[in-house]
Amino acid sequence: MINTTASRTSVGRLSRLCIAIVTAAIFALPLTGCGDAPAAFGSTPAQARANADGLFGAFVKRFTNVYRAPRYERARQQLLRYALTPSEVYSDTSIWTVYGPDNYRTLFGDAKFANGRYTFANAVTDDPVSELGEGRHIMRLRKLSDDDYSWFTGVDFAAGTITANDFANVINRWIAASEGRNEATLRAGYRTTFPRTTAALGKLYSLDSLRSTPDADGTNRLYAVIHITPDGIRNDYPAYAAFMTKYVDKVKLKFSLVDSRNVRWLDVSSRDGFITLNMRSRDGRFMPLEGPPRPIPDTLVVKLDFTAKIKLFTIGVDHLTGEWVNLHSPHERGWAISFTHEPGWVLPPVVGYLIKSPLRRPFEGSGTQFRFTVRDQPGSQTIMSRRGNTTVRESAILRFLGKLGGGAMGDFVAGAEQDENKFNVALFTAMQADIAAANR
């Protein structure tokens, strides 16, 4: 997932629930398809099996027995704690691996799987990632003025041999698998084709409602409701279940993609632990929710309302809008998102006494930017990359928000993160096995 360093604060950790909700709705539901989906990973069964084995195997490595070297772990903790007030870490020489010109500070990290664990450590290298699951991490801070600081985050991750076109084809084929089939057929299909994945996902997500309705114009409408059920993982992942129980029911989300005509192409919402998805497709490609079928534009508008409750306070954004660009070239697929318009804010009453103008700073100029791509390189590892840029202006309100979220981050780091890693290992191992079995 794409995120800036600032978004990885304790407040930002809760905002990851927003990303998880949208991801679950878009990418878990296509598993409700038939046996055609596994073949999408490659042009032949052998290639499909190899591509899926590499992709999911890379993620299995990424979440197995995660260990961070002491210096790297301390730097991570400090950056998480002070991302909204970066003056606290700007001059801390124990954090940064490189001091650059123009007031730059950079933390370089190398991550790879060895000796049964995935290790993060400080390292400065220009070498590209070359081993399956290997990662390069960059967190860069630049001081612009006494109060303004710019953050940049970059991650490259080696994901095996799947090409960018195969990656896009997987999404298209999974969406197409839901078309023209009734609920009973869809449910039987995913249980038969993805039995291990169904079991792993079923511990945390329950598919409560599922409707696939063909239209006369050849399109298909998919409506689904997913219930997040932390009780299902309580025995195996108790800390992760406790974290989800404490926070997920308190998240409210509305996520939409619309075009320049204000026509909707995708709706995802969440409330009280229930995720609702509305989409329309034809031959595995998104179609507008209203009007005649037509190709999806390269540029869309993302609209987001999101709130989460921390302790006694509810915080979030209202009517956040940004530009969503679909990236596609022969060897690269992905998305670029930018936010240049300040949203409305949902804040505790106490902050009404604080100056709110610093909250506009991340949306000024080039705004806050995110980018996620899959880039294949013949003869080398396919690279999943994410990039993020944002600028913060230190203020009393940001210090307040940073402290407010401290409890949520404490809940996560205290044990939920380790349990989440274990859940991810089980899930990706299951997906790896199901795709391999289907492509024998």
CORFEN-V223255 format. One line per field, one symbol per residue. psi: psi as a letter, one per 20 degrees, with the letter a starting at -180 (. if undefined). burial: b if it has 16 or more other C-alpha atoms within 10 Angstrom, else e. A space follows every 10 residues. Layout:
# CORFEN-V223255
psi: ???
burial: ???
This chain:
# CORFEN-V223255
psi: qpqrhhijrh ghhhihhggh gggggghhhi ijaaihghii iriqgggggg ghggghhghg ghjolpppqg gggggggghg hkhimihhih joiigqhpor rkkqppopqp prpqkjqopp qppoqipqpi qpiqqpppop ppphahippp qppppppokb iprghhghhg gghhghiipj qrggggghgh hghlhggggg hihhppngqo pooqrhjirp pppqppppnh hijhghmhhg gggghhhhij pppppqprai jkpqipppqp pkjppppprp rpkjqpqqhq aqqqqpqhpr ppppppqqpp ciqpqaqplp qrpopppprh jpqaqppqoj pprqpoqqhh iiiqpihhih gijqcibpqq ppqpoqopir qpppqqqqpr pqoqrhhhhg hghhihhghg hghihhgghg ggghggghgg gggggghik.
burial: ebbbbbbbbb bbbbbebbee bbebbbebbb bbbbbebbbb bbeebebbbb bbbbbbbbbb bbbbbbbbee ebbebbebbb bbbbbbbebb eeeebbbeee eeebbbbbbb bbbeeeebbb bbebeeeebb bbbbbbbbbb bbbeeeebbb bbbbbbbbbb bbbbbbbbbb bbbbbbbbbb bebeebbebb bebbebbbeb bbbbbbbeeb bbbbeeeebb bbebbbbbbb ebbbeebbbb bbbbbbbbbb bbbbbbbbbe eeebbbbbbb eebbbbbbbb bbbbbbbbbe eebeeeeebb bbbbbbbbbb eeeebbbbbb bbbbbebbee ebbbbbbbbb bbbebbbeee eeeeeeebbb bbbeeebbbb bbbbbbeeee bbbbbbbbbb bbbbbebbee bbbbbbebbe bbeebbbbbb bbbbbbbbbb bbbbbbebbe
